[in-house]
């Protein structure tokens, strides 16, 4: 929570409409504004490591891989040596498949189309 409070203190100041200086948050647009607003909530919107906290796929509860195509190629790192990637091709309608040390299943979703 300290992070959120600190971010609020950083971005809170007198509004420009009252004759003060324009703050970063007031002047921000697009992704930069979303990043600042996320920091105020104590979130990192560019959290690139969220997948590391995801549950591991098991045979009873495999990781569901969505795709607009009838198949999807999936890579899974070796649990003993993460420089080794095990690859597999998940087919639509096929049972769960073990790739590396994890289980995956393909789920077709609508969309896609031609480029």
GIFEN-V880601 format. One record per backbone hydrogen bond with DSSP energy under -1.0 kcal/mol. CO is the residue of the C=O (numbers start at 0). NH is the residue of the N-H. Records with the same first field share a line. If there is no record, write none. Layout:
# GIFEN-V880601
CO=NH ; NH
This chain:
# GIFEN-V880601
0=4
1=5
2=6
3=7
4=8
5=9
6=10
7=11
14=17 ; 19
15=18
22=26
23=27
28=32
29=33
30=34
31=35
32=36
33=37
34=38
35=39
36=40
37=42
38=41
43=46
45=47
48=51
49=52
60=57
62=104
64=106
66=108
69=91
71=89
73=87
75=85
80=83
83=77
85=75
87=73
89=71
90=93
96=103
98=101
101=98
102=62
103=96
104=64
106=66
